[in-house]
């Protein structure tokens, strides 16, 4: 059986923790960005979710290059 690369191997607990931390950090950045953009309510939530998805997606994508 060929050896799996980092991008092909299954996620383990440290990988999931890394993604969780990235999502929380992205949400915090999104809240700050939304607040600076004078968003309120649902707009602030959308900023937080958007940044959480972007940051955790980048961490997941860059995981294959480590």
C-alpha positions in Angstrom: 0.0 0.0 0.0 1.5 3.4 -0.9 2.3 5.9 1.8 -0.4 8.6 2.2 0.6 12.3 2.0 -0.5 14.7 4.7 -3.4 15.9 2.6 -4.6 12.3 2.1 -4.3 10.9 5.6 -7.4 11.0 7.9 -7.7 13.8 10.4 -6.6 13.1 13.9 -7.4 14.8 17.1 -4.7 17.5 16.9 -5.8 18.3 13.4 -9.4 18.9 14.5 -8.2 21.0 17.4 -6.1 23.1 15.0 -9.2 23.6 12.8 -11.3 24.5 15.8 -8.8 27.1 17.0 -8.6 28.5 13.5 -12.4 28.8 13.3 -12.6 30.6 16.7 -9.8 32.9 15.7 -11.5 33.6 12.4 -14.8 34.3 14.2 -13.1 36.8 16.5 -11.5 38.5 13.6 -14.8 38.6 11.8 -16.6 40.1 14.8 -13.9 42.8 15.0 -14.1 43.5 11.3 -17.9 43.6 11.4 -17.9 46.0 14.3 -15.4 48.3 12.5 -17.8 48.2 9.5 -20.6 49.3 11.8 -22.6 46.0 11.3 -25.1 45.0 13.9 -27.1 41.9 14.7 -27.2 39.4 11.8 -24.6 41.3 9.9 -22.1 40.8 12.7 -22.9 37.1 12.8 -22.4 36.9 9.0 -19.0 38.5 9.3 -18.0 36.1 12.1 -19.2 33.0 10.2 -17.6 34.2 7.0 -14.2 34.8 8.5 -14.4 31.5 10.5 -15.0 29.6 7.2 -12.2 31.4 5.4 -9.6 31.0 8.1 -10.3 27.4 8.9 -10.4 26.7 5.1 -7.0 28.2 4.7 -5.6 26.1 7.6 -7.2 23.0 6.2 -5.8 23.7 2.7 -2.3 24.6 3.9 -2.2 21.4 6.0 -1.1 19.5 2.9 2.0 21.7 2.5 3.5 21.0 6.0 
